[in-house]
Amino acid sequence: MFAQSRLQAIVLTSRLEQAERFYRELLGLRVKRQSQAGVTFDVGGSDLLLGRVGSTKPSEHTIVGFAVPNLDAALAWLTSRGLSCVRFAGFPHAADGSVIAPDGARVVWIRDPDGNLLSVVEFASQG
């Protein structure tokens, strides 16, 4: 039953206006709907809902990931908007902040205004 449903990712925020601006202006997502409870963005045909809550704590682990066809282009986009990658002790980060996973994927992490950890990944080619 659920295999045919559309996935909706939910990110909680205590700073709805700042979070909306971050996802809309800095990440370039299109607003689909707005209400007092939150903002829904279209992300490649799936919904990302920013839900308003009273308080949040920064996440220790990735809560949402964005798969991109070209990580270098995504990094240039993020950098041009003043965003920088999160680096983790013990991870083999390249100069650009990326990490190569064992399967060959390249990934970086960024944080939104609430400290939610987001990943940006370019999967290894299947060819």
C-alpha positions as a Markdown table, in Angstrom:
| # | Residue | x | y | z |
|---|---|---|---|---|
| 1 | Met | 0.0 | 0.0 | 0.0 |
| 2 | Phe | 2.6 | 2.6 | 1.0 |
| 3 | Ala | 5.0 | 1.7 | -1.8 |
| 4 | Gln | 2.7 | 3.6 | -4.2 |
| 5 | Ser | 2.3 | 6.6 | -1.9 |
| 6 | Arg | 4.2 | 9.9 | -2.3 |
| 7 | Leu | 6.8 | 10.5 | 0.4 |
| 8 | Gln | 6.5 | 13.7 | 2.5 |
| 9 | Ala | 9.6 | 14.6 | 4.5 |
| 10 | Ile | 9.0 | 16.7 | 7.6 |
| 11 | Val | 11.5 | 19.1 | 9.1 |
| 12 | Leu | 10.6 | 20.8 | 12.4 |
| 13 | Thr | 11.5 | 24.4 | 13.0 |
| 14 | Ser | 11.1 | 26.9 | 15.8 |
| 15 | Arg | 12.1 | 29.7 | 13.3 |
| 16 | Leu | 9.7 | 29.3 | 10.5 |
| 17 | Glu | 10.4 | 32.6 | 8.8 |
| 18 | Gln | 14.2 | 32.0 | 8.8 |
| 19 | Ala | 13.8 | 28.4 | 7.8 |
| 20 | Glu | 11.5 | 29.3 | 4.9 |
| 21 | Arg | 14.0 | 31.9 | 3.7 |
| 22 | Phe | 16.9 | 29.3 | 4.0 |
| 23 | Tyr | 15.1 | 26.6 | 2.0 |
| 24 | Arg | 13.6 | 29.0 | -0.5 |
| 25 | Glu | 16.4 | 31.5 | -1.2 |
| 26 | Leu | 19.6 | 29.6 | -0.2 |
| 27 | Leu | 18.6 | 26.1 | -1.4 |
| 28 | Gly | 16.3 | 27.4 | -4.3 |
| 29 | Leu | 13.3 | 25.3 | -3.4 |
| 30 | Arg | 9.8 | 26.2 | -4.7 |
| 31 | Val | 7.1 | 27.0 | -2.2 |
| 32 | Lys | 4.0 | 24.8 | -2.9 |
| 33 | Arg | 1.8 | 25.8 | 0.1 |
| 34 | Gln | 1.9 | 28.0 | 3.1 |
| 35 | Ser | -0.2 | 28.0 | 6.3 |
| 36 | Gln | 0.2 | 29.1 | 10.0 |
| 37 | Ala | 1.5 | 25.6 | 10.7 |
| 38 | Gly | 4.2 | 25.5 | 8.1 |
| 39 | Val | 5.5 | 25.7 | 4.6 |
| 40 | Thr | 5.6 | 22.9 | 2.0 |
| 41 | Phe | 8.2 | 22.9 | -0.7 |
| 42 | Asp | 8.4 | 20.9 | -3.9 |
| 43 | Val | 11.6 | 18.8 | -4.1 |
| 44 | Gly | 11.7 | 16.8 | -7.3 |
| 45 | Gly | 8.0 | 15.9 | -7.0 |
| 46 | Ser | 8.1 | 15.1 | -3.3 |
| 47 | Asp | 7.0 | 17.4 | -0.5 |
| 48 | Leu | 9.3 | 18.8 | 2.2 |
| 49 | Leu | 7.2 | 20.3 | 5.0 |
| 50 | Leu | 8.7 | 22.7 | 7.4 |
| 51 | Gly | 6.5 | 22.3 | 10.5 |
| 52 | Arg | 6.4 | 25.0 | 13.2 |
| 53 | Val | 7.2 | 23.8 | 16.7 |
| 54 | Gly | 8.0 | 25.7 | 19.9 |
| 55 | Ser | 11.6 | 24.7 | 20.2 |
| 56 | Thr | 14.2 | 22.4 | 18.5 |
| 57 | Lys | 17.6 | 21.0 | 19.3 |
| 58 | Pro | 20.3 | 20.7 | 16.6 |
| 59 | Ser | 20.3 | 17.2 | 15.1 |
| 60 | Glu | 23.3 | 15.0 | 15.6 |
| 61 | His | 22.5 | 13.0 | 12.4 |
| 62 | Thr | 21.3 | 13.7 | 8.9 |
| 63 | Ile | 17.5 | 14.3 | 8.9 |
| 64 | Val | 17.1 | 15.0 | 5.1 |
| 65 | Gly | 19.3 | 14.4 | 2.1 |
| 66 | Phe | 19.4 | 15.9 | -1.3 |
| 67 | Ala | 20.7 | 13.7 | -4.1 |
| 68 | Val | 22.3 | 15.9 | -6.8 |
| 69 | Pro | 23.8 | 14.9 | -10.2 |
| 70 | Asn | 26.9 | 17.1 | -9.7 |
| 71 | Leu | 28.2 | 17.8 | -6.2 |
| 72 | Asp | 30.8 | 20.3 | -7.5 |
| 73 | Ala | 28.0 | 22.4 | -9.0 |
| 74 | Ala | 26.0 | 22.1 | -5.8 |
| 75 | Leu | 29.0 | 23.1 | -3.7 |
| 76 | Ala | 29.5 | 26.2 | -5.9 |
| 77 | Trp | 25.8 | 27.1 | -5.4 |
| 78 | Leu | 26.0 | 26.7 | -1.7 |
| 79 | Thr | 29.3 | 28.6 | -1.4 |
| 80 | Ser | 27.9 | 31.5 | -3.5 |
| 81 | Arg | 25.2 | 31.8 | -1.0 |
| 82 | Gly | 27.5 | 32.0 | 2.0 |
| 83 | Leu | 26.9 | 28.4 | 3.2 |
| 84 | Ser | 29.8 | 26.2 | 4.4 |
| 85 | Cys | 30.1 | 22.5 | 4.9 |
| 86 | Val | 30.0 | 20.9 | 8.3 |
| 87 | Arg | 33.1 | 18.9 | 9.0 |
| 88 | Phe | 33.2 | 15.9 | 11.4 |
| 89 | Ala | 36.3 | 14.8 | 13.4 |
| 90 | Gly | 37.6 | 11.5 | 12.2 |
| 91 | Phe | 36.0 | 11.8 | 8.7 |
| 92 | Pro | 38.4 | 12.0 | 5.7 |
| 93 | His | 37.2 | 15.4 | 4.3 |
| 94 | Ala | 38.6 | 16.6 | 1.0 |
| 95 | Ala | 39.6 | 20.3 | 0.7 |
| 96 | Asp | 36.0 | 21.1 | -0.5 |
| 97 | Gly | 34.5 | 19.5 | 2.6 |
| 98 | Ser | 33.3 | 16.4 | 0.8 |
| 99 | Val | 33.7 | 12.8 | 2.0 |
| 100 | Ile | 33.9 | 9.8 | -0.3 |
| 101 | Ala | 31.7 | 7.0 | 1.0 |
| 102 | Pro | 32.8 | 3.3 | 0.6 |
| 103 | Asp | 30.4 | 2.9 | -2.3 |
| 104 | Gly | 32.0 | 5.9 | -4.1 |
| 105 | Ala | 29.3 | 8.5 | -3.4 |
| 106 | Arg | 30.5 | 12.0 | -2.5 |
| 107 | Val | 28.7 | 13.7 | 0.3 |
| 108 | Val | 28.7 | 17.0 | 2.2 |
| 109 | Trp | 26.6 | 18.3 | 5.1 |
| 110 | Ile | 25.1 | 21.7 | 5.9 |
| 111 | Arg | 22.9 | 23.0 | 8.7 |
| 112 | Asp | 19.7 | 24.9 | 8.4 |
| 113 | Pro | 18.7 | 27.7 | 10.8 |
| 114 | Asp | 17.6 | 25.3 | 13.5 |
| 115 | Gly | 20.8 | 23.3 | 13.3 |
| 116 | Asn | 19.1 | 20.4 | 11.4 |
| 117 | Leu | 21.8 | 18.4 | 9.6 |
| 118 | Leu | 21.2 | 18.1 | 5.8 |
| 119 | Ser | 23.2 | 16.0 | 3.4 |
| 120 | Val | 24.0 | 16.7 | -0.2 |
| 121 | Val | 25.1 | 13.6 | -2.1 |
| 122 | Glu | 26.3 | 12.7 | -5.6 |
| 123 | Phe | 25.9 | 9.0 | -5.9 |
| 124 | Ala | 28.6 | 7.0 | -7.7 |
| 125 | Ser | 27.9 | 6.3 | -11.4 |
| 126 | Gln | 26.4 | 2.9 | -12.0 |
| 127 | Gly | 28.3 | 2.5 | -15.3 |
